[in-house]
Amino acid sequence: MRGEGDIERPSEFNYEYDMDENGALFFLGSHGKRKLFNNPHGNAMVQAFASSVGAGQIEDFVGRTLTNCRTHNEPYSYFGVDLGKDRGLIPYVYTIRNRNSTTHCLMNWQFEASHDKVNWVALDQRVHMTGRADEDAYLEREQKMLKQKGAITSWAIDKDIYREIGFEGFRYFRVL
């Protein structure tokens, strides 16, 4: 992550396990690991945004507390985060946490990034409910995991995508 300000930024954030304390949002929420973690939206280090909020609060998207946070049931809905001016990140792993429920779980999504919040690049896509019995049966174990209350899953991003798009870092990210 690059950027200006009073927090010295590491050149890398190294994923070890789900919900570790090595990620960019944890870094910003703990003021460079110098303070106890506080939601980075709440302390104005990042700005969360969404197409709509059906339950919870917008800042829940970047927090670490298990909540019931979701959009309205509408096509192409999303939650996102703006890392802020003069900040850029090239993610290799991202983590998603299911809400505090076993219903209306996120099963299909696209993780996207943008430099300007207008033009989006798909960095990763997951489809776990295809409607085709043979494919859904193959993914059944993963589906059961994703449907657990508070399930936490991390997903790797194919690094080859960065060679294709040739970008230094992104300011905006969203889960569509």
Residue, then its C-alpha position, 0 to 999 in steps of 0.5 A: m500500500r502506498g500513500e502519504g500521511d503520518i502512518e509509515r506504510p509497509s510495502e506488503f501485507n502478508y496473509e497468514y490466515d483468515m482474520d489475521e492482523n496483517g491486512a490493509l484494513f486492520f493496518l488502517g483501523s489500528h493506525g499502523k498497529r500502534k493502537l487497538f483496532n477500531n473500525p477504519h470507516g468509523n475513524a475516517m481512515v477509509q470510506a465504506f459505500a454501498s448500492s443500498v443497505g438492507a440491514g446493518q450499517i455501512e461501516d460494518f462492511v470494513g469492520r471485524t464484528l459479526t453483524n447482520c450487514r447486507t444490501h437490499n435484494e436487488p440485481y448488481s448490489y454491492f458493498g465497497v471501500d474507498l482507501g482514500k486519496d493517495r492510497g493504492l493497493i494491489p491485493y493478492v488475497y481478500t477475505i469475506r465474512n458471512r453475516n450473522s445468519t444462515t439465510h440470504c448468504l453471499m454465494n455468487w460474487q465478483f471482487e472488483a477494483s477501480h482507480d476512479k470509482v467509474n471503471w471497474v476491473a474484475l479481480d476475482q469471481r466466485v459462483h457457488m449456486t449455478g442452478r445446474a445440478d451437476e455443478d452445484a453438487y460438485l461445489e456442495r462442500e464449499q456451499k455448506m461452508l459459505k452458508q454457516k453463520g459468520a463463515i470466514t473465507s479468504w480467496a486468492i487473486d490470480k497475480d497474472i491479472y495484474r500483468e494484463i491490466g498493468f496497474e500500480g494500485f487501486r483506490y476503490f474495491r467492491v464486492l458485487 
